[in-house]
Amino acid sequence: MHENPFFSKIGGIVAGRRSKWVTLAIWILLTGILSVFLPNVNSQENNAARQLPTDSWSLEAAALMNEQFPSNEGVPALVVWYRGSGLTDQDLAAVQKVTKQLTDTPLAAQKGLPPLHQMPAPALKGMVSKDGKILVLQISFNEGTETEVLQDGMKKLEEMTVSQLGIDPFEAKIEEDGLHARITGPVGIQTDATALFKGADFTLLLATVLLVLVLLILLYRSPILAFIPLVGVGFAYGIISPILGYLAKQGWITVDAQSISIMTVLLFGAGTDYCLFFVARYRQALLAEKDKYTALRVSFGGSTGAIGMSGLTVIVSLLGLLFAHYGSNHRFAIPFSVAIFIMAVASLTLVPALLAIIGRVSFYPFIPLTPEMRAEKEARKGKRIREQKPVGAMNAALGRVVTERPKSVLAISLIILIALAAFAPQIKFTYNILESFPSTMPSREGFSLLSEHVSPGSLAPVNVVVNTEGKTADVQGALAKLPYVESVSKPEDSKKDANYKVFELIFKQDPYDLDVINQIPEIRNTLEQKLTEAGIANPQVWVGGETATQYDTKTVVERDTKIVIPVVITVIAILLLVYLRSIVATVYLIATVLLSYYSALGAGWLILHYFMDTAAIQGLIPLYAFVFLVALGEDYNIFMISSIWQERNRLKLKDAIRLGVSSTSSVITSAGLILAGTFAVLASLPIQVLVQFGVICAVGVILDTFIVRPFLVPSITMLLGDAVFWPSKVKRAPLASGSKN
């Protein structure tokens, strides 16, 4: 094993005979102090943060509505009252009692409420659906109200209803007889989404910890070693949580439930990987060095460069999300980068200190011994002890296959990956958040009731505002003629400027459906043309509401994907070029990870579509998957390639590749299985967006671990020969120390 003298000295500082205790004490003190004096990140969640840029059409429409039609503005909660046999007079009277109490004691941030309790019975019955089974009560709330406030409001609404009716219509199953109530609409969807993520936090953390622990024990067969990475990750999280909590409290970053959930997975997966990279080097060093401190210095010098480079690659990839305009994309950048940085520091300080404290016993019962130590033990016990080799038989065979038959290996690898990537263009996307919910979620049940008995479009009507400039134009007629429009209200004039008129438009289909979302530009164009025909030179049209917001979301996410992906590729390419000093190696390493990414999308779509009955995946996922898979995929390539680069000065390239592949195979396979497992944990959650993200990332990591890293990359390296180092020159010197020249 070759070591960097500078890094070896640092290893002696953080994990020396006395300094190991200082390192451990610093981590304990820091974790304790920060946890006491700073808020944890979960307490600073903001699930109502703005997602779209301020110049988005839907936000401009919302601002105009607030200015010209302030009484109509607000975010609606739709309370769907339903009885399968038809609503009775007693049911309608019960709803009137609820609206009276809501009028007398409004909910926090409540803005608008129809006075149903003041309506005579015939008028109220006129609001019931044609089949007599549905009545919709719309309660509007102030724009920008925090999710926690809305959740409290919905809870109080349910309590209020139960006290008035003596029954709980929110809990009764839809298929049962009796009166039912479900809260849907934008507020219902938002509060349900937050509740899902909050409920998932503890489940996700527990499942991830148990999975990592079980995999570590199975892979390394050492109970002590299995806990060391988890202790490292645990302490790192103990630092990360209060730091991010403080940054969020100061308003410098914004965190939501979804980002915290994904960060937990990233931290355990990537964090365990970094710990294992160091542990693998340490085990190799212990087979040659009797003194554990010498072994730690050697392993520190041999692994720090690769771990540091791997961490830096992930950090800059995540920072590439700063170029994104969509809120949750942009907000991922800083928290995730900080988490990975602290985790990398823990892997190179706390973990070595723990290994120095525990020593060889960390690997019990398969304690690594030098030949001399093994001989002493054999003499003591009077029997032969099984020799421990740095490289197992299977790993050695893998190294031979790749170097002896590189063309066949390359051909088979490319066939598999290209065949999977061919399915990527078939992926269908959706921006319908309801499809992320379980079918039994209240907001989805409420929407289903609206679709069956009223109109799916009534879930989220669209507000269309025009400036007529005093001219006459049949805006209502133009909208009503559109084939996907269910109904259009009569115009309402603004009290501030009568030239501004608003129309409420209801779609025939699900207002979150992609086909409907894509009609927003046509609505604008149709009305601009109508206003032009009326003699208006510069027609002004605004379209607001949830469907318009989803259209802007789709537009911004597609823009982010086109911008962020090239930025991340460019930055990673620069880092690889600086680290490897090879243009050729940089090009094919980037190319292999891109191929792996598209293969992961294709394979993920096959699993989700054909085996999990997913009609479309969320539009945000390709960018999320790209950033994580490319960054983490390069981790494994860097760790393996760095081994080849370290050996290139003292060995022939063929031998360097064989040794590099065989010596890193075991640890990368273990790391890959653990990382894929942590992503797969997401697939157990009742949130489709995380299921889809978890499946695609888990598949991508598996492809990287078992095809790209052990077969594709080394076979390309073998076939290119010394050209892989261009423009660097390779100096052959049998006694060279492995410097990267």
N, C-alpha and C positions, 0 to 999 in steps of 0.2 A: 504494500500500500504506500502511496506517495503522499507526502504532506507538504503543506505550505507553512514555512517556518513562522511567518507572522501570525497566522491563525492558530498554530500550535501554541504560541506564547499566550494568546488570548484564552485558549482552552485551559492552560495552567492557572490563569488568573481566576476564571469563573468556577473551576472544579479542581482546585489544588487541595493539598492535605488539610489546610485550614480554611481556605477561601470557599470551599464547598458549603460550609456551614453559614458563612456570611451571605452567599448567594441565596440559600434557602431562607435565611432570616429576612433578607430584603424583600423577597417575594411575599412572605407571610405578612410582614409589616405593611407593605404597599397595599396588598389585598384588603387587609383589615381596616387601614386608615381610609382608603378610598370608599370602601363599602359603608363606613360609618358616616362620613362627611359629605358624600356625593349621592345623588339619587340614582337608583338603578334604571336601566334603559326602559324596562317595561312600564315604569311609572310615568314615562314621558311620551307615550304613544300619542300620535295625532293621526287618526284615521279619516279626518275630514280635510286634509291638506289639499290645496289646489293641484290638479293634475295637468291642466292645459295651459299653454302660454297665454298671456293676457290679450294677444291680438287674435285669438281664435274666434271664429264666427259665432259660436254658441255663447261665449262669454260676452262678446260685444252685444249680442241680442239680449242677454240677461241684464246687462248694464242699462240698455235702453229701456227694457221693460220696467226696471226699477225706477228709472227717471220719469217715464211717460205714463206708466200704469202701475204706480206703487201699490195700489190695493190688490192688484192681481198677482203680485209677485210672491214667491214663497215656494218651498220644497214640499210636495204633497206626500202625506201618508194616506193610503186608501184602505179604509176599514171595510172589508167585504163581509156583509151579513148574509147568511145563506141557510135555507132549510130545504131539504130535498123534496118535501111534499108541498112546498109553497109557503111563503112567509104569512104568518097569521096577524090579526089585528093586535094581539098581545105582543108579538115580536116587534111590530112597528112602534108600539107604545114604549117598549123597553128601550129601543134605539133613541126615542125622543127623550127619555129620562137621562140617557147617557149624554146626549148633546146639551141638555139643560145644565147638567153638572159641569160639563166642559166650558159652557158659557159663563157660569157663575164662578168656577175656580179653574181658569185656564191652565194648561200645562206649560212648563217652562219653554220659552221661545215660540209658543203657539201664536200664529199670525192670523189665520183665517179659518172660519168654521160656518157652514150653512146652518141657519137657525131652524133645524127640522122640528124642534119642540114647539115652534110658533106656527107651524103649518097645519091647516085643517087636514083631516084624514084623507079626503079625496086627492088633495094636492100631493100628499106624501105617497099615496099609492101610485100616483103618476110617475114617480121616480123609480119605482120597482121595475125590474127587467120584464120583458114581454111575457116570459114564462112564469112570472110571479115568484121566482125563487131567490132573486138577488137584489140587495139594496147596497149601494156604495156610499159610504160616508167619507168625504174628503176633508182631512185636517191639514192645513198648511203650516209650515214652520219657517222661521227666518232663514234666509240664505246664510250659509257658512256656520250653521249651528254645529257645535262639536258632537261627535257621535255619542259620547257618554251621556250628554244631555238628552239626546233623542232616545237613547236606550232607557234612561230613567223615565222619560215621558211615556214610552210605550208600556213600560211596566206599570206605571200609575194608571194608565188607561185601562189596562187589563184588570187591575185591582178595583178600579172604579166601576167597571162593568159587572164584575162578580158581586160587588156590594149592592148594586142596583137590581140585578137580575136574580141573585141567589144561586146561580149556576156559573160554570166557567166555559163559555162557548169557544174560548181560544184553545182549550185542551182537548175538547171532544173530537174524535176521529171523524173525518168527512163522511165516511161510509155509514156512520151510525145515524139513527134518527135524532131529531132535535134541532135546536138553533146552533149555528156555528158562526164563528167570527175569525177572520184572518187579516193580518195587516200586511199589505203589499205596497206597490208603488215605490218611488225612489227612496223614501225613508225606511220602508220595510226591508227593501233590498240592502240598503246600507247597514242597518242595524243587524240584520241576519248575517251579513258577510263578516262583520266585526266579531259577532258572537262565535262564528265558526272558527276564526283564527284564534280568538282567546281560548276557546275550548281545546284548541289543538296544541297550544304552547307546551303545557305540561306533558301531554301524551307524546308529543314529538321528542321532547328532551329525554323522557324516560326510555322510550323505544330506541332512540339513538344510542344512549349510553349502554343499554343492555346489549344491543346488537354489536357495538364495537367491542365490548368486553368479551362476549361469546366468541366473536371472530378472532380476537387476539389470542384467547386461550387455545382455540382449535388450531390456529396457524402456528403459534410459537410454543404451545404446550408448556407454558410457564405461567402460573398464576400471578407471580410477583411482577414479571415483565408486562403482563396484560394491564396492570393497574398504573404503571409508570406513565404511559402516554395520556391516560385518562386524568391522572393527577396534574400533568402538564396543561392539558386543555382546561381542566377545572380552574386552576389558578389563573390561566390566561383570561378565561371568561370573568373571573372575579375582578380583574383589572379592566377588561373591556367594557363590561356593563356600566360601572359608575362613570367611566370616562365618556362614553357615548351619552349616558344620561345627563351628564353635566353639559356637554356640547348641545344637546337637544334643549335643555332648560334655558340655556343662553340664547337659543334661537339660531345657532350657527348651523345646525343640521336639523332635519326632520326625520323621525322614524315612525313606522306604522307596524301593525301586527304582522303583516305579510313579510316585511323585510327582516323582522326579528326571527321569524320562523325559518326563513331561508338562511339567515346568518348562522343560526344554531347548527344547521346541517353542514354548512360550509366550514364552520369552525372545527367541528368534530372530524369531518372527513379530511380536510386539508391539514389540520393540526396534527392528527394522528399520523398522516403521511410523513410530515417533517420529522416527527419524533422517530418514526421507524427508519427513515433514511439515516439518522444519526446512530440509532441502536444497531443497525446492520453493520455500519463501519466499526462500531465499538466491538462487536462480537468478532469481526475479522481480526481486529488488533489484539484482542485477548488471546487468540490462538497463536500469536507470535510473541507477545510481550507478557512477561510474568508480573510486572508491576502494573496495577490497574491505573495508576495516575499517568504513567508513560503511555499506556494504551489509550487513555482518554485524550491526551495531547495529540497522539498520532491520528486518532479518529476525528478529532476536532479539525486538525489541519487538512485532513482528506475529504471532509464532508461539508465544511462551512461554505466553500465557494458554490457548490451545487445547491445547497439548501437556500443560501442567500439569493442566488440567481433565480431559483424556482419561486421563492417568495416575492422577489421583485417583479417577476413576470406576471404573477397573479395581481399584485398591487397596481401595476401600471395598466393592466387590462381592465381592472375595475374602475380605475380613474378615467378610463376612456368614456365611461358613462357620463362624465361631466359634460360631454358634448351633446348629450341627449336633451331634448326639450320636454318630453313627457315626464311628469312629476316623479312617479315611482322609479322610473329608469334613472333619472338624474340623482334622486335621493339615495340610491343604492351606493353610489361611488365612495363617498367619504366613510360612512360607517363600516362598510365591508373592507375597505383598504386599511383602516385603523385596526380592525379585528385581525386581519392576516398579518400585519406588521407585528403586532404584539404577540401573536401566536408563534411567528418565526423567531422572535427574541426569546420566548419561553423555550422553544426547541433547542436553542443554542446556549442557554444559560441554566434554566431550572432543571431541564431533563439531564444534562451532563452532571449537574451537581447531585441529583438524586442517584444517578448511576455511580458516581464516585462514592457516595455514602453507602450504598448497598453493595457495590462491587460485583464480583462474579456471581454472587448468590442471586442476582437479578434474573439469571437464566435458569435457575433451579427448576427441574432436576437435571437439565442438560447443560451443565456448567462447562463453558469453554476452557480448555486447558492447553498450555504450551506443550510441545513434545517432552520437555524436561519434567514438567509437572505431572504429565501423564505417566512417565517412566517412574517417578517417585511414588505415585499412587499405586502403580502395578506392583512395585517392590514391596510396598506396605501391605497390600491386600493379598499378594501372592497369586494374582490371576491377571490375565490380559484384559485391558479396558478398551472398549471400542474407540477407534480413532475418529476424531471430529475433523471434517474437512471444511475449508472455507467455502467450497462450492459443492453442492449435492450432485449426484449422478444424473438426475433429470436435467438440471440446469446446465451441466457440462455437455450433455447430449444436445441440448437446444443450441448452445454456442457452436457445436460442430456442424449441425444441420444447416444453420444459417451461413456459415462460412464455406461449407463444402458444396452446397447446392443453392447458391444465391438466386439464380435465374428462375428456378422452379418455385422457390419460396416467394419471390417477387410476383410472379405471374399469378399464383394462387391467392396471395394477399390482395392484389389489385382486383381480381375477378370478384372476390367476396365483397370488397368495399364498394366497388363501382356498381355492382348489382343492387346493393342496399341503397346506395345514393340515388339510383334511378327512380326510387319511389318518392323521393323528396318533392319533386314538382307536383305530385298528385295530392299533396296536403291541402286540405280545405281549412280556412280560418273563420273564426267567429269572434264577435265582440259582445256577445250576449252573456252578461254576467249571471243571468238566471241559470244558464246551463252549467255553471260551476257548483250549483247547490244540489244537495240531495233532494229527491222528489218530495220528501216529507217536510222540508223546511216551510214555515208558515208563509213567507212571501211568495214562494213558488206555488204552493197550494192555492193561495189567493189569486195568483195570476191565472192558474188553470181554471178556476171558477169563472173568472172574467172572460176567458177565452171561450168557454163552453156556453155561457149563459148571456153574456153581454156582447163584448167585442174586445179582442186582445189589444187593440189600439188604445182602448180607454185606460190601460195601465199607465201610459205616459203620453198624454196629448202633446202636440207640438204647437208652439205659439208662433204665428207668422205676423210680422209687423211691416207695414209699408208706409212710406211718406208720399201721399197723393199730391202734395203741393197745390191743393185746391182743385185738381182735375178729377174728372169722373172716370173710373176704371172698374170693370167688373172683376174684381179680385176674387170674390167668393165664387163666382161662376167658373173662373179659370182653374181654381183649386179643385172644385167639385168634379170637374171633367177628368182629372187625373185618375187613371184606372186603379191605383192602389189606395185611394182616399175613401174612407167610410163616410165621413161627414165633415162639414165645415160650418162653424157658427157664423151668425151674422156679425158684421163688424162692430167693434166698440171703439168710440173715439176717445182719444186722450183728453183729459181735462185741462192739460197744460197747453196742448197744441192740437186742435181738431184735425189737422192734416195727417197726423199719425193715427193709424187704425190698426187694431189687432184682431186676428182671427184665430180661433182654436180649431186645429185640424186633428182629426182622429184617423189613424190608418186602419185598413182592413186586417192587416197582418200584425204579428208580433212587432212592436216598435223597436225591439232590440235585434231583430233579424237582419242579417247582412244585406239581403236584397232591399229591405226597406231603408236601411241606413244609407245605401248608395243612391237613394232618390233625392237626398237633400240638395245636391247641386241642381237637379232638374227643377225642383220647386223654386229655387232662387231664379234660375234662368227663365222659367215660365212667367213668373211675375215681373221680372225686369223687362221682358219682351212686352207684356201687357201694359206696363206703365209707359214704355217707350211709345207704344201705339196710341196712348192717351195724350201724347205730346210732352212727356217729361224727358228732358234731355239727359239727365243723370239720375236714373232710377235708383232708389234706395230700398233694399229689402233685407230684413233680418229674420232668421229662422232660429228659434230657441227651443229648449226642451231636451229631454233625455236622448231622443233619436239624433238630434243635431249634435249633442255632446259626444255621442258614440261615433258619429261621422268624423268629428274633429279628432277624437282619440285615434281612430283608424289612420287618419292622415298623418298625425304627428308620430305615431309609432312606426309607420312605414318610412317616414323621413329619418327617424332616429336609426333605424336598421341600416339605411343606406349610408349614413354618415359615420356611425360608431364603428361598424365592422371594418371599414378601411383604416380608420384611425388606430384601432387596436392591432390590426395586422402590421401596420407600419411601425408602431412603437415596439412591438415584440420583435420584429425583424431587426430593428436597430440594436436592441439589447442582445440578441443572439449574435449579431455581427461583432459587437464589442467583446462579448464573452468568448466566442469561438475564433474570432478573427478569420472567418472563412465565409466568403460570399456564397460559394456552392452549397455548403452545409446549411447556411441560413435559408436559402431558397427551398431546398427539398424538405427541410424540417417544417417550414411554414406550409408547404404544399401538402405534406402528409397529414398535418393536423386539420387543414381545411377539408381534405377528403374524408377524414374521420368524422368531422362535424356533419357534413352532408349525409354520410352513411348513418350517423346516429339519428338524424331527422327522418331518413327513410325507414330505418328499422323501428324507430319509435312509432312512426305512423302505422306501420304494419301491425304492431302490437296493439296500439290504441284503437285503431279502426276495425281490425278484423277479429281481435280477441277480446277487446273491452268495449266494443260497440260504441265507439266515439265517432260522431258524425263530423266534427270539426274541432280543431284545437284553438285555444285562445291566441289572439294575434300578438300578444306580448312575448310569447314563449320563444320564438326563434332567436330574438336578440338576447334574452336571458341565457338560453342554452349556449349560444355562441360564446358569450363572454366567459362563462364558467368552463365550458368544454375546451376551448382553445387555450385558456390560461392554465387549467389543470392538466390538459393533455401535454402541453409543453413541459410541465413539471417532470413527467416521466421520461420524456425524450432528453431533457437536460441532464437528469441524473445518470441515465445510461451513457449518453454521448460524452459526458464529462469523464467517465471511466475510460472510455476509448481514447479520449484526448490525453489523459494522464499517462497512458501506456504507450502512446504513439512514438515517443522518442527512444524507447529502449527495446521495443518489439517491432516485428513486422506488422503491417496493418492487419493482415489476416489474424494473427495471434492476438493483437490488441482488441479486435472486434469480438473474437471468440471469448476472450477473458472478460471484456466489458459486458457482453450479453449474459454470460453465465454467472458473473459475480453480482450483477444487479437484478437478475431474474426473480429470485425468491422474494426480495424485499418489495420490488415493484408490484409483483403479483399480489402480495399480501396487502400492500397499500391500496392497490386498485380494487380489490375485493371489498375492503373496508369502506372506501369512498363510494363505490357503487352501492354498497349496502345502505349507507346513510342517505343517499339520494332515494333509494328504493323505499325507505321509511316514509317518504312523502306520499308514496302511492297508497299508503294505508289510511290516509286522512280523507274525510268526507268533502274535500274541496277539489273540484276537478282541475282547476288551474295548477294546483300543486301536484296532483296526480300526474298530469301530463308533463309538467316540468321534471318531476322526479323520474318518470319512466325514460324520457329522452336522455336526461343526463346520466342515469344509471347505465343505459345501453351504450352511450358514448364512452363512458369510462371503461366498460368491459371491452369494447372494440379497441380502445387505446392500449389497455393492459394486455390483451391476449393476441392482438394482430399487429397493430401499428408499431408498438415498442419492441416486441421480441422478434418480429419477422420483417415487416415492411421497411423500417428505418435501417436496421443493420444490413439487410440485403442490398438496399440502395447504396449504402456506404461501401459495402464490399465490391460491388460492381463498378463504382466510380473510381475506386483505388485511391492513390495519393492525390487525385484531383479534388477530393473532398476538402482538402486543406487550403485550396487556392483562395487568395494569393499568398498565404503563409507558406513558409518553407519548412520541411521536416528535416531535422538534424538527427542522424542516427548516432547514438552514443550509449552503449550498453550500461554505463554507470550513471546515466543522467538521472536527475531527481524528479523527472516528470513535470518540469515546468512547461507551461503552455507557450509554445514558441510560434 
